[in-house]
C-alpha cells in the first residue's frame, strides 16, 4: 500500500503529484490494467458441462423452430427446464 504524508508547507497539488509519481513507480496501475479482464481458466469438467448445456438448448430451439413454435417466451421456458 502506498502512503504519502503531507510535508510542512507543501501544497495540495504537489502532494497529489508526488502521490501519482509513487503510484506509477510502484507498477500497481500497470498490473491492474493488465489483469483487469483476465478470467481464470475453467476446469475441463466445467467447460464440458457448459458445452453440453448449449448443445441441449440449441437442439430444443431447432426442434421448436421446425414446429413453428419458437419465440422469446419459448426460449425462457427452455432455459427454466434445463
C-alpha positions as CSV (number, residue, x, y, z in Angstrom):
1,X,0.0,0.0,0.0
2,X,1.3,3.4,-1.0
3,X,1.3,6.1,1.6
4,X,2.3,9.7,1.2
5,X,2.3,12.2,4.0
6,X,2.0,15.9,3.5
7,X,5.2,17.7,4.2
8,X,5.3,21.0,6.0
9,X,4.3,23.9,3.7
10,X,3.5,21.6,0.8
11,X,0.6,22.5,-1.5
12,X,-2.1,20.0,-2.3
13,X,-1.1,19.9,-6.0
14,X,2.5,18.9,-5.2
15,X,1.2,16.3,-2.8
16,X,-1.0,14.8,-5.4
17,X,1.8,15.0,-8.0
18,X,4.1,13.2,-5.6
19,X,1.5,10.5,-4.9
20,X,0.8,10.0,-8.6
21,X,4.6,9.5,-9.2
22,X,4.8,7.0,-6.4
23,X,1.9,5.0,-7.8
24,X,3.4,4.9,-11.3
25,X,6.8,3.9,-10.0
26,X,5.3,1.0,-7.9
27,X,3.7,-0.6,-11.0
28,X,0.3,-1.1,-9.3
29,X,-1.7,0.5,-12.1
30,X,0.1,-1.3,-14.8
31,X,-0.5,-4.7,-13.1
32,X,-4.2,-3.9,-12.5
33,X,-4.8,-2.8,-16.1
34,X,-3.0,-5.9,-17.4
35,X,-5.1,-8.3,-15.3
36,X,-8.4,-6.3,-15.4
37,X,-10.3,-8.6,-17.8
38,X,-8.4,-11.8,-17.1
39,X,-10.6,-14.7,-16.3
40,X,-9.1,-17.8,-14.7
41,X,-9.2,-20.9,-16.9
42,X,-12.2,-23.1,-16.1
43,X,-11.8,-26.7,-15.3
44,X,-12.3,-29.3,-18.1
45,X,-15.4,-30.6,-16.4
46,X,-17.0,-27.2,-16.2
47,X,-16.2,-26.4,-19.8
48,X,-17.7,-29.7,-20.9
49,X,-20.9,-29.2,-18.8
50,X,-21.4,-25.7,-20.4
51,X,-20.9,-27.2,-23.9
52,X,-23.4,-29.9,-23.3
53,X,-25.9,-27.4,-21.9
54,X,-25.5,-25.3,-25.1
55,X,-26.0,-28.3,-27.3
56,X,-29.2,-29.3,-25.5
57,X,-30.6,-25.8,-25.8
58,X,-29.7,-25.5,-29.4
59,X,-31.3,-28.9,-30.2
60,X,-34.6,-27.8,-28.5
61,X,-34.6,-24.4,-30.2
62,X,-34.1,-26.1,-33.6
63,X,-37.0,-28.5,-32.8
64,X,-39.3,-25.7,-31.9
65,X,-38.3,-23.7,-35.0
66,X,-39.3,-26.6,-37.2
67,X,-42.6,-26.8,-35.5
68,X,-43.1,-23.1,-35.8
69,X,-43.5,-22.6,-32.1
70,X,-40.3,-20.7,-31.3
71,X,-40.4,-17.2,-29.7
72,X,-38.9,-15.3,-26.8
73,X,-41.3,-16.9,-24.3
74,X,-40.4,-20.4,-25.6
75,X,-36.7,-19.7,-25.1
76,X,-37.3,-18.7,-21.4
77,X,-39.3,-21.9,-20.9
78,X,-36.5,-24.0,-22.3
79,X,-33.9,-22.3,-20.1
80,X,-36.1,-22.9,-17.0
81,X,-36.4,-26.6,-17.8
82,X,-32.7,-27.2,-18.1
